[in-house]
Amino acid sequence: MNATAEPPAARRADYARDGFVIVRGLYDPADMRAASAEADGLLTDRAHLKSVRNIRCRWQNNVFTGECTFETFDPVIDIGPVCDRLAHDTRLLSVLHDLYGEPARLFKDKLIYKPPGVKGYGLHQDWIAWDGFPRSFLTVLVPFDAADRDNGCTVVYPGYHHDGPLTAQDGKYHELPAETVDEARAVHLLLEPGDVAIFGGFTPHRSDPNVSARWRRQLYLSYNADSDGGDQRAKHYREFHAWLRTKYAEHGKTDTYFE
Ligand SMILES: O=C(O)CCC(=O)C(=O)O
C-alpha cells in the first residue's frame, strides 16, 4: 500500500512488480463532495438517458430480486464536469506521468454506481485484442463512497500482469477461469473517498455483488502512455460503440442509440 508521499521511483517499482498501486488522499474532501453531488445529480437531471437502448448505459441484475438495474454511465466526462476535472487533475496526471515516465492520455471514462444488491464482475483483464489497443492501458479507480468487501470493492491479483494476455487474442471479451489465479493472492481494494487505486490492463480483477445497503459509486478513468497512440479517446469510443452495437444486434437488439 502506498501513501501519497511515497517517492515516485518506489511507486513505479511497486506498480511494475504488482500491476497495481494505491495512492491515499490524492483528492481533497471538497473534490469528493462535489463528485458525489454530481453523481447524484446525474441520476435525476439526466434520468432521460437511462434506457436499455442507450449504449451509454450499462445494466446489471440485482442478485436478490433478479431485477435489471441501471449501473453505469460510459462515457461520463461529457455529461459530468466534475468527473472531467478529476480525470484531468494535475495531481493525478503527475502520479501517472511518474508511473509511465511520460504524459498519460485519457482513453476511457465510466462511472459505476453499483447500487445495493447489484451483481459484480467476473475475473477478467481489461486489455482486449483490438487493433492498436494500447498495451500501456491502465485504470484509475476513484471511489465516491467508501469501497469495502460488503459493497463489492474491486479485487486485483498482483503479479499475473507479467504474463500479458491470459485469454485468446481474438478481439472478443473473455472472462478468465477462476483457477487462473491463486485466491490467496487476492487484494481487496479497500478505498476511502480521496484515495485512488491504479491497475494495469493485464492485471486480472473482479468484484463481488454489493450485499450491503450502501452504494459503491466509483469513477473508472483509463489512460494510455502518450507514446502508445497519443490521444485516442474519440477513436476508442467509435470502436467501442461499433462493437457494442454488433454485440446487441447478435441478440436481436437493433434499436440501440447513443445519447
Ligand atoms: O466494478 C468493478 O469493481 C469492476 C468493474 C470492471 O472490472 C470493469 O468495468 O471492467
The ligand as a MOL file (V3000), in Angstrom:
LIG
                    3D

  0  0  0     0  0            999 V3000
M  V30 BEGIN CTAB
M  V30 COUNTS 10 9 0 0 0
M  V30 BEGIN ATOM
M  V30 1 O -16.9840 -2.7540 -10.6680 0
M  V30 2 C -15.9130 -3.3240 -10.5240 0
M  V30 3 O -15.3950 -3.4680 -9.4260 0
M  V30 4 C -15.1720 -3.8640 -11.6950 0
M  V30 5 C -15.5990 -3.2470 -12.9870 0
M  V30 6 C -14.7760 -3.7210 -14.1070 0
M  V30 7 O -13.9050 -4.5520 -13.9520 0
M  V30 8 C -14.9680 -3.1800 -15.4420 0
M  V30 9 O -15.8460 -2.3240 -15.6500 0
M  V30 10 O -14.2220 -3.6050 -16.3550 0
M  V30 END ATOM
M  V30 BEGIN BOND
M  V30 1 2 1 2
M  V30 2 1 2 3
M  V30 3 1 2 4
M  V30 4 1 4 5
M  V30 5 1 5 6
M  V30 6 2 6 7
M  V30 7 1 6 8
M  V30 8 2 8 9
M  V30 9 1 8 10
M  V30 END BOND
M  V30 END CTAB
M  END
